[in-house]
C-alpha cells in the first residue's frame, strides 16, 4: 500500500502539550531541512569562538549568536564534525539566566526524540539476530496489549511502529497544558500506552505517515518482552558502551538531574510567560520515545557510527534508510525506521532525527561522507519561524 502524507496539526509544533509530539520533529524532535531563516540583522561575532571574517567557523558562530539575540534562546551549543573528522565546538548565550554563567563547551542536554533512533537500532539488531521480524505483527510479541478504538495490534507491524505508519494515536496530545503539573511525576510506560489508546486511531495501519510517540512506547515494550531486560539496559549495552559514548546515558528511574557540566533548560507554557528553570525534571514521560541525555559531540559520534555501519549489518541499515514521505517544517523530508533524511542546500542528503523535551531543543544531521552537526538550544521553539532559524543554522554548519 502506498503511504500517503499527512500534514500535522498545529499543536504538534507549539506549546507544552506538543513537547513530546515531535516536530518531524520539534517537541521530541526537529529534523534537518533546507530552511532559510527569516531575514534578520546579522550580529557581530563575540570574542568566544571568534574566527577570521568570512570563514565557515565565523558563519556558524554568527548563526548561533542570532539564535540567542534575535530569537531569545537562553543558550545554544553546537558540535560540528568535518569530512576530515576534525571537530569544533561552539557556544552562545548564557548557561544560567540568573548567574549569567558561561555555556559549557559540549555540555550535556536532554536529546528528546533522538532516543527513537537508538531504540530503532536495538530493534534492528534484534531483527538481525532473528529474534524480531519487521513485518510480523505487534500481536506476535505483545499479545492482547495493543487494542483501542480502531486500533488492533494484530494489524500493525513492527516496521510500521518504527516508521510512524501504525495509525497509533499520540499520547502527547493528552498531556496537561501546564507543564509544572507533571514535571516531577514518574509515569510508567504502560500509563503512556493507555493514554495513547484512549484515543481513536489516526489512520489505517500502513496508510499514512503520522508521527506517534505511542508507537515507540510499544516498540520499547516489545524490546523488553523479547530480551527480558529493561530498554535502558539494552541501549546501554548494545550502543553506548560498544561505541564508547562516555557522555550519553538513558536516565534511570527517579533520576531527575542532568549530569554536569550542562546549561540549564528553560520552559514557558505560553510565549508571553516568563521562562522557568526546568532542568530538574522526571523525563519518564518520554521513556523510549524521548528520555535520553547526551552531549552534542556524542550525538554526532552516534550518527556517524550508525551511517558507517558500525551498529547494524548492511541489510538492517538498508531497511532503516528505506523511507516514506514525511511531513515536517518544510517539504522533502522522508522518514525511515527511526531515521529521517532531508536534502541539503549544498546538495545530497543528511540523515538524523532531532528531539525536543521540556527545556531543550536539538536539531542534528550527519552525512555519508562523515560530516555531522548537532545544535542544542535551552528552550523549545515558540513558533515555526524559530524552528526554521534552528534548521537554517544546522544547514549553515553542514554546508558552509
N, C-alpha and C positions, 0 to 999 in steps of 0.2 A: 504494500500500500504506500502511495506517495505521501510523505509527511508534509503537511501544509504549515504555513507560518501564521502565528497568532501574535498580534500586537498586544503587549502587556498593558494592563490598566495603569492609570496614573499613580495609584498608591504604591506600585512596585518601585517607583523611583524616589519617592519622597517620604519623609516623616518617620516617626518611631515605629509604626506598625510595619513599615517596609524594611526595617533594619536587617532582617534576615531574608527578605524577599528577593534579594539579589538582583542587582542590576546587571543583567547579562554579563555582568550583573553589578549594581552597587547597592547593596543592602544585604547581603553577604556576598556580593561580587560585582566588580566592574571589570569589563574586559577591554582590551586594546581595540581602538578603531583608528581611522584616518582623520579623526576630528580636527577641525581648525578652530582655535579658540576665538570667541567673540573679541573684536578689536579692543585692545586696552593699551594704555600708555606704557611703553617699555620702561622697566625700572632699572636704576643703576645697580650694578653688581656690588654687593658688600665685600668687605675685606675677606671674610671667611669664604674659602673655596675660590678666591679670585684667580683668574687666568687671563692671558693676553686677549685683548679685544678681538672679537670676531671668531674666536676659537670655538670648537664644539663644546669644550668644558664651560666656557663663558655662557654659551647659549643655554645649556642645561641649568646652570646656576640661576640665570636670569628668569627662566621659566618657573623655577621653584619660588623665587622671590615674588613673582607676580601672584602665585597661588596664595601666598601669605598676605601680601599687601592689598591686592585687588579683590580677592575672594574671601579673605578673613580666616583662612585656616590657621589655627594657632601655631602649628609646626608642620613641616614637610621634610621627609627623609627620602633619599634615593640612593640606590646602588646600581652602577652601570658597568656591565662587563662587555668589553670589545671583542672583536673577532680574534684578536691575539691573546685573549684570556686575561688581559690587564683589567683590573677592577678599580673604579673610582667611586668614592662615596661623597654625597652632598647633603647639606642641611640648610634649612631656612626657618626663620621664626624663633620661637622660644619653647622650651620643654615644659615650662610651668608658667601659667599666666600670672600667678601671684608673685613668685620669686624672680621671674624673668631669667631662669637658669638656661644655659646653653643646651641646645638639642644634642643628645649623644650621637656620635657617628655610628651608623649601623646599629641603632638601638632596637630593642625588642618591641614588637607591635602585635596586636591581635590581627590575624590574617583572614578571619571570616571564611567565606566560601571557597577560598583556595584549599581548604580542608577537603573539599569534594574531590579534587584531583588526587590527593594522597589516598583517599578511600577507593577511588576508581582503580588506582594502581594495584591495591591489595586485592580487589575483586578479580582483576585481570590476571594477577599472579595465580590466584586460585583456579581460574579458568585454565591457565597453562599447566597446572598440576592435575587437571582432570577432576577437580572437586566441585566445580560450578560449571554450568553450561549457559552461555549468554542468551540463547534463545529458548531456554527452559522457563517454565512459568514460576512466578514467585511462590505459588502454592506448593511446588515441589519441595521447597526448603522451609517455608513458613506456613504449614497447612492451617487453614481456617483463620489466619490472622488478619489478612487484608480484605475486609468486607465493608461496604458502605453504600450510600445512595449512588447507584451507577458504577460502583467500584467492586471488582471481583478479582482477587489475586490469581485465579485460575486463568485469567485472560491477559495478564500483564507479565511481560518477560523481564528478565534481569537486564537485558540490553536497554529496554525502554525506561527502566529506573534510572540508569546512568545517563541516558540520552535526553531525559526530560520529555519523553513522549508517552508516559504512562497514563496521563489523564488524572493523576492523583492530585486532589486539591491541596493548596499550600497552607500549612498550619500557621504560617506567619501572618496570614490575613486576619487571624483572630487574636493576635497579640494585643494587649492593652495599649491604648493610645498614649498613656502616661508611663514612661519607662520606669520611673522610680518605684512603681508598684510591683515590678517583677525583678528589679535589679539584683537583689540578693537572694532570690528564691531558687532553690535547686529544683530542676524539672527532670523527671525520669523520661528516658526515650519513649516509653510506652505512652506517657501523657502527651508527648508531641504527636505521636501517631494518632492517638484518639482525637486530638484537636483537629488534625487534618481530615480524618474520616468522618467527622461530624458535619462535613460539608458535602455538597453534591460534586460528583466527578466533573472535571472541566471539559473533557473530551473522551472519545473512544480511544482505547489503547492503540498507539501507533498512528493516530490520525494527525496530530499536530504537536509541534514543539510548544510546551507551556512550562516555564520554569517552576520546579517544585522541590522545595526543601524536604517535603514529606517523603518524596521518593528516595532521598539519600538517607533519611532516617530508616526506611525499610531496608536499604542496602546495608546500612550499619548493623541492623538486627540480623540480616542474612549472614554477614561475615561472622558474627558472634555465634550463630547457630551452627554454621559449617565447621568453624575452627574450635569451638568450645572455649574461646578466650575473649577477653574484652577487646573492642575495636581499638582502643588506645594502645594496648599492648601489641596488637598486630601491626599497626602503623609504625610503632617504635622499632620493633624487631625486624620488620621487613624493609623499611625505608630509612628511617632516621639513623639508626646505628650503622647499617652497611655503608651508607654514604658519608658517615662521619659528620652529620649535621649537628654540631655541638650547641647551636643556638636555635634549635627548633624543638618544640615539645607539644604534646597534647595534654592539657591540664588535667590532673586527677580530680576525682570527686572532692568537692569542698575547696579547691584551690581557686581563690578569687583574685590573687595578686598577679602582676606581670613581673617577670624577672628583671633585674637591673643589669645594665642601665636601660631606661626607657623614657620616652617622652610621655607626659600624661595625656590621657584621652578625654575628650570633652563631648558633651551632648546637649542638645536643646530639642524639646519635643516640637517646638514651632520656631520659625526663623526670628520672630520678634522677642523670644525669650532669651535671658542671659545664658551663657554657657556654664554647664555644671561639670565638675570633675567626676568622671565615671570610670576612672582607671581600675579601681577595685570593684569587681562585679562577678557574679556567677555566670560563666559562659555556657552553662548546660542547656540553655535554650537553643544553642546552635548545634551541640553534640556532633554527630558525624557529618552534619551539613555545614558546620562553621565554628568549631570550638578552638582551633589550634592557634599557637603563638610562634612567631619566628622573627628573625631579623631580615631586612630586605636582601642582604647578601646571601643568607642561607636559602631564601626563597628562590633566588636566581640559580644557586647551585643545584637545587632540586630539579627545576625545569630544564636546565642544560643537561643534567644526567639523564632525565627522562627521555629527551629528544635524542640523546646519544645512544640510547638502547641499553643503558646500564641497569635498568629496573625491570624491563619486560623483554620477552622473546620477540623476534620480528613479527610474528603473526599477531600477537596480542597488541603490540604497538600499532600495527596497521589497523586493527579493529578500533583502537582508541582514536585514531586520526580519521576514521571514516565518519564524515559529518553530514548533518542536515541543516537546512536553512534555519536560522535562529534570530528572533528579533533582538534588538539592542538599541543603545542610544543613537546609533547611526546604522545604515544598511550594510549589507555584505558580510556580516558576521555569521559564522557557522559553528555548530556545536557537535562534538563527537561524544566520547564517553568520558565525561569529566574534564574535557579539554576543549577550548574554544579557539578557532582560527579567525584572523582578521587581516585583510590586505593592509600593507603599509604604504605611506605616501611615497617612499623611495623604491617601491616595487617588492614583490614577494609577499609571503605570509609570515605573520607572527603567531605564536601559539602561547596560550596562557589561560588564565581564568579571572583572577581578581576576587576581591572579597570585602564586604563591609560588615561590621558589627558595631554596636554602640561604642562610640569613642574613636573608632579607627576606620579609615577607608583606604584600600590598597588597589592599585592598578599595576599590572605586570604582564610581561611578554618575553618570549625567547624565540630565537630563530634557529634554523637548521645549521647555519654557519657559525654558531657559537655566541652570538650576541644575546644579551639578556638585560632587562631593566625592570626594577621594581621601584615604585613611588608610593609612599605611605603618607597619608595626611591624618591629623589627630582630631578630626570630627567628620561626621557624614556630610556629603554634599546636601545642600538645601534645595537645589533646583537643577534642571538639566544643563543649564549653562555651566555650572561648576563641574559637572561631570565631564562636559566637553573640554573644559580647561585642563582637567587632570589628564584626560586622554591625549590632548594636544602636547602636553609636557612629556608624556610617555613616547609619543611619536618623534618628538624632537630629540630625545635621548637615544632612540633606536636608529634614527635616520640621519641625525646631524644636520 
